[in-house]
């Protein structure tokens, strides 16, 4: 077996393990959604989803703008010391930036009507979990199996608490804490696996180099934040304009398609490290691999999204009960959004992120933020959950067409 085939085989195995455990890790909280929805009711369920959407703004600020470049560097790092230097630079920079973000989240959560402030405070466990769970590093170092096991364990514990203790709307606080703790628990489970190696390399680390790292990614922090924060915009707009009932209806459908989008993001991230290495070896070969990967992805998305859209009524009734059936059309529209979103994110990751073209990525991210905020926000104001989903689709259609045009012009 030549080196190219061996590299491909190693990548394929790492990706398979990553996808398997990511799917299992996401299926677990999806199975708890019916318990939450049926036990809490539409309004109380919507309040928890809205509180978590607020905190998600902080999660993506200390995640999206930092991790893409860190993952690329970690993927091509040739020594353990270099890999751990990238890890500590990323952690310190994110920790420093999380302090002002925390204050902003508390103010935003306090201002939203019909949202108990205590739910926002409890949902901050999501932010803490993101800080101590370096999933990008495990993906880059092709340790998806280890990361997946920890993630599955953390979310299993969270789901068990929900299953045992959430029985009615009176258990809203327990439901909020448990549903916000899965990643935090996973991060704690991973500590024993990386701390000994980190401790061995600690003497050689530069504890002030995080400033240089922060400076190198500064133009991607806000673009990455606004791009990824657009996930929360429809939910927040619904909370302000349409109330927590419409928020509950929308999030019942949105959580299903976002879970699939989350799995896709891990597949794309795993591919990015591979394409980053191939770019350095043979650009034409890397381009052929990109086309093949996009073809397989588009066929898979078409089959999966079409199947879910056709079975939307059955899925919602099975998971949530009759009270959530108004979300059926919303789910069908979001399936179209998922198809477009998956292709567009893959194109950006394969062609620009893998090549370290951060400015091109930033442009797409700013455009995404502007389109989603404008279209999904107006849609929520115009027609509640249905309008928000239509706005998301229109925004994603424009973004996908833009990415295709730029790629054909050779902007990478």
C-alpha positions in Angstrom: 0.0 0.0 0.0 1.5 3.4 -1.0 1.6 6.4 1.2 -1.4 8.1 -0.5 -3.6 5.0 -0.1 -2.5 4.6 3.5 -3.3 8.3 4.2 -6.7 7.9 2.7 -7.4 4.7 4.7 -6.4 6.4 8.0 -8.6 9.4 7.1 -11.5 7.2 6.3 -11.3 5.2 9.5 -11.0 8.4 11.6 -14.0 9.9 9.8 -16.1 6.7 10.2 -15.5 6.6 13.9 -16.2 10.3 14.2 -19.5 10.1 12.4 -20.6 7.0 14.3 -20.1 8.5 17.7 -21.3 11.9 16.7 -24.6 10.4 15.4 -25.0 8.4 18.6 -24.1 11.4 20.7 -26.7 13.5 19.0 -29.4 10.8 19.0 -29.3 10.6 22.8 -30.3 14.3 23.3 -32.8 14.0 20.5 -34.4 11.1 22.3 -34.8 13.4 25.4 -36.6 16.1 23.4 -39.9 14.2 23.4 -39.6 13.8 27.2 -39.0 17.5 27.6 -41.7 18.5 25.1 -44.4 16.1 26.4 -43.6 16.8 30.1 -43.2 20.6 30.0 -45.7 21.5 27.3 -45.1 23.8 24.3 -44.7 27.1 26.3 -42.4 25.8 29.0 -40.4 23.8 26.4 -40.1 27.0 24.3 -38.8 29.0 27.3 -35.9 26.5 27.8 -35.1 26.5 24.1 -35.1 30.3 24.1 -32.8 30.5 27.2 -30.4 28.1 25.5 -30.5 30.2 22.3 -29.4 33.2 24.2 -26.4 31.4 25.8 -25.6 29.9 22.4 -24.6 33.4 21.3 -21.7 33.1 23.8 -21.0 29.5 22.8 -20.4 30.4 19.2 -18.4 33.5 20.1 -15.8 31.4 21.9 -16.0 28.6 19.4 -16.7 29.5 15.7 -14.2 32.3 15.2 -11.3 30.5 16.9 -11.4 26.8 16.1 -11.2 26.6 12.3 -7.7 28.0 12.1 -6.6 26.1 15.3 -7.9 22.9 13.8 -6.0 23.4 10.5 -2.7 24.1 12.4 -3.2 21.1 14.7 -3.9 18.9 11.7 -0.5 19.7 10.2 1.5 19.9 13.5 4.5 17.6 13.3 5.2 17.3 17.1 3.3 16.9 20.3 4.7 20.1 21.6 3.4 22.1 18.6 0.0 20.4 18.9 -0.3 21.2 22.6 0.9 24.8 22.0 -2.0 25.3 19.6 -4.3 23.8 22.2 -3.2 26.1 25.1 -3.2 29.2 22.8 -6.8 28.5 21.8 -8.0 27.8 25.3 -6.5 31.0 26.9 -7.7 33.2 24.0 -11.2 31.9 24.3 -11.2 32.1 28.1 -10.2 35.8 28.0 -12.9 36.6 25.4 -15.6 34.8 27.3 -15.6 37.3 30.2 -17.2 40.3 28.3 -19.5 37.9 26.4 -20.9 36.6 29.7 -22.1 40.0 30.7 -23.7 40.6 27.3 -25.6 37.3 27.6 -27.0 38.2 31.0 -28.3 41.6 29.7 -29.9 40.1 26.6 -31.6 37.3 28.6 -32.9 39.8 31.1 -34.5 42.0 28.4 -36.4 39.2 26.6 -40.1 39.2 27.6 -41.8 36.0 28.9 -38.4 34.4 29.7 -37.5 33.5 33.3 -34.0 34.9 33.9 -33.0 31.9 36.1 -33.2 29.7 32.9 -30.6 32.0 31.2 -28.3 31.7 34.2 -28.6 27.9 34.4 -28.1 27.6 30.6 -24.6 29.1 31.0 -23.5 25.6 31.6 -23.5 25.3 27.8 -20.8 28.0 27.7 -18.6 26.4 30.4 -18.9 23.0 28.6 -17.7 24.5 25.3 -14.6 26.0 27.0 -13.4 22.8 28.5 -14.3 20.4 25.6 -11.7 20.8 22.8 -13.5 18.8 20.2 -11.7 20.6 17.3 -8.4 19.4 18.7 -9.4 15.7 18.8 -10.8 15.9 15.3 -7.6 17.5 14.0 -5.4 14.9 15.7 -7.6 12.1 14.3 -8.8 11.0 17.7 -12.5 11.0 16.9 -13.1 7.7 18.7 -11.9 9.0 22.1 -13.8 12.3 21.7 -17.0 10.5 20.6 -17.0 8.1 23.5 -16.7 11.0 26.0 -19.4 13.0 24.2 -21.7 9.9 24.2 -21.0 9.4 27.9 -21.7 13.0 28.8 -25.0 13.2 26.9 -26.1 9.8 28.3 -25.7 11.1 31.8 -27.6 14.2 30.9 -30.4 12.1 29.3 -30.6 9.8 32.2 -31.3 12.7 34.6 -34.0 14.0 32.3 -35.6 10.6 32.0 -35.6 10.0 35.8 -36.6 13.4 37.1 -38.5 15.5 34.5 -42.1 14.6 34.8 -44.0 17.9 34.5 -43.6 21.7 34.0 -42.7 21.9 37.7 -39.4 20.2 36.8 -38.4 23.0 34.4 -35.2 23.9 36.4 -34.0 20.3 36.4 -34.8 20.0 32.7 -32.8 23.1 32.0 -29.7 22.1 34.0 -29.7 18.5 32.6 -30.2 19.5 29.0 -27.4 22.1 29.3 -24.8 19.8 30.9 -24.0 17.2 28.4 -20.9 18.8 26.8 -19.6 19.9 30.2 -19.7 16.3 31.5 -18.0 15.1 28.3 -15.2 17.7 28.8 -14.7 16.4 32.3 -14.5 12.8 31.1 -11.9 13.8 28.6 -9.6 15.5 31.1 -7.7 12.3 32.1 -7.0 11.5 28.4 -5.1 14.7 27.5 -3.9 16.1 30.8 -0.9 13.7 31.3 0.4 14.4 27.8 -0.2 18.1 28.3 1.6 18.0 31.6 4.7 16.3 30.0 4.9 19.1 27.4 4.1 22.0 29.8 7.8 23.1 30.4 8.2 23.7 26.6 5.1 25.8 26.2 5.0 29.5 25.5 2.3 30.9 27.8 2.2 34.3 26.2 2.0 33.2 22.5 -1.9 33.2 22.7 -1.7 36.9 22.1 -0.1 36.3 18.7 -2.7 33.6 18.0 -5.5 36.0 19.0 -4.1 38.6 16.7 -3.9 36.2 13.7 -7.6 35.2 14.0 -9.0 38.6 15.1 -10.6 39.3 11.7 -12.4 36.0 11.9 -13.7 36.2 15.4 -16.6 38.6 14.8 -17.4 37.2 11.3 -17.4 33.7 12.7 -19.5 34.8 15.6 -22.2 36.6 13.6 -22.2 33.7 11.1 -22.7 31.0 13.7 -24.9 33.2 15.9 -27.4 33.4 13.1 -28.5 29.9 14.3 -30.1 31.6 17.3 -31.5 34.6 15.4 -34.8 32.9 14.3 -35.4 31.6 17.9 -34.6 35.0 19.5 -36.7 36.8 16.9 -39.6 34.5 17.7 -39.1 35.1 21.4 -39.3 38.9 20.9 -42.0 39.0 18.2 -44.2 35.9 18.5 -43.9 34.6 22.0 -42.6 31.3 23.6 -45.4 29.2 22.1 -44.2 29.9 18.5 -40.6 29.5 19.8 -41.5 26.0 21.0 -43.1 25.1 17.7 -40.1 26.2 15.7 -37.5 24.7 17.9 -39.2 21.3 17.8 -38.5 21.2 14.1 -35.3 23.1 14.1 -33.6 20.9 16.7 -34.0 17.9 14.4 -32.4 19.6 11.3 -29.7 21.3 13.4 -28.7 17.9 14.8 -28.1 16.7 11.3 -26.2 19.9 10.5 -24.0 19.3 13.5 -23.1 15.8 12.3 -22.3 17.3 8.9 -20.0 19.9 10.4 -17.9 17.2 12.1 -17.6 15.3 8.8 -16.5 18.6 7.1 -14.0 19.4 9.8 -12.5 16.0 9.6 -12.2 16.4 5.8 -10.6 19.8 6.2 -7.5 18.4 7.8 -7.2 15.9 5.0 -7.6 18.5 2.3 -5.2 20.8 4.1 -2.5 18.2 3.7 -3.5 17.3 0.1 -3.2 21.0 -0.8 0.4 21.0 0.2 1.1 17.9 -1.9 -0.9 18.1 -5.1 -3.5 20.8 -5.7 -5.1 19.2 -8.7 -5.5 15.9 -6.9 -7.0 17.8 -4.0 -9.5 19.5 -6.3 -10.6 16.1 -7.7 -11.1 14.8 -4.2 -13.2 17.9 -3.3 -15.5 17.3 -6.3 -16.0 13.7 -5.4 -16.7 14.5 -1.7 -19.3 17.1 -2.7 -21.0 14.7 -5.1 -21.3 12.0 -2.4 -22.5 14.6 0.2 -25.2 16.1 -2.1 -26.6 12.6 -3.0 -26.7 11.6 0.7 -28.3 14.9 1.7 -30.9 14.7 -1.1 -32.0 11.2 0.0 -32.0 12.0 3.7 -33.7 15.4 3.6 -36.4 14.1 1.2 -37.2 11.2 3.4 -37.6 13.3 6.5 -39.8 15.9 4.7 -42.1 13.2 3.4 -42.5 11.7 6.9 -42.6 15.0 8.8 -46.1 14.5 10.2 -45.4 11.0 11.4 -42.0 12.1 13.0 -43.5 15.0 14.9 -46.4 13.0 16.2 -44.2 10.1 17.2 -41.7 12.4 19.0 -43.7 15.2 20.5 -47.4 14.3 20.2 -50.3 16.0 18.6 -49.7 19.4 20.2 -46.6 19.9 18.0 -48.2 18.9 14.7 -48.3 22.6 13.6 -44.5 22.3 13.1 -44.9 19.9 10.2 -44.7 22.5 7.4 -41.8 24.2 9.3 -39.9 20.9 9.4 -40.4 20.3 5.6 -39.1 23.8 4.8 -36.1 23.3 7.1 -35.3 20.1 5.3 -34.7 22.1 2.2 -32.6 24.5 4.3 -30.5 21.6 5.5 -29.8 20.4 2.0 -28.5 23.9 0.9 -26.7 24.5 4.2 -24.8 21.2 4.1 -23.5 21.8 0.6 -22.6 25.4 1.2 -20.7 24.8 4.4 -18.8 21.9 2.8 -17.8 24.1 -0.1 -16.5 26.8 2.2 -14.6 24.2 4.4 -13.1 22.2 1.5 -12.0 25.1 -0.7 -11.2 28.0 1.6 -10.8 26.8 5.2 -8.5 23.9 4.1 -6.3 26.3 2.3 -6.1 28.8 5.1 -8.0 31.5 3.2 -9.4 33.1 6.2 -10.4 36.4 4.5 -12.6 34.5 2.0 -14.2 32.6 4.8 -14.8 35.8 6.7 -16.6 37.4 3.7 -19.0 34.4 3.5 -19.6 34.5 7.2 -20.4 38.2 7.2 -22.8 37.6 4.3 -24.4 34.7 6.1 -24.9 36.8 9.2 -26.5 39.7 7.4 -28.8 37.5 5.2 -30.0 35.3 8.1 -30.6 38.1 10.5 -32.5 40.1 7.9 -34.6 37.3 6.3 -35.2 35.0 9.3 -35.9 38.0 11.6 -38.4 39.5 9.2 -39.9 36.1 8.6 -40.5 35.6 12.3 -42.1 39.0 12.6 -44.3 38.3 9.5 -45.5 34.8 10.1 -44.1 33.2 13.3 -42.3 29.9 13.0 -43.3 29.3 9.4 -42.0 32.7 8.3 -38.7 32.2 10.1 -38.1 28.9 8.3 -38.9 30.4 4.9 -36.5 33.3 5.7 -33.7 30.8 6.5 -34.2 29.0 3.2 -34.0 32.2 1.1 -30.9 33.3 2.9 -29.2 29.9 2.4 -30.1 29.8 -1.3 -28.4 33.1 -1.9 -25.3 31.9 0.1 -25.0 28.7 -1.8 -25.3 30.4 -5.2 -22.6 32.9 -4.1 -20.2 30.1 -3.0 -20.6 28.3 -6.3 -19.9 31.4 -8.3 -16.8 32.3 -6.3 -15.4 28.7 -6.5 -15.9 28.7 -10.3 -13.9 32.0 -10.5 -11.1 30.3 -8.6 -11.2 32.3 -5.4 -9.1 30.1 -3.1 
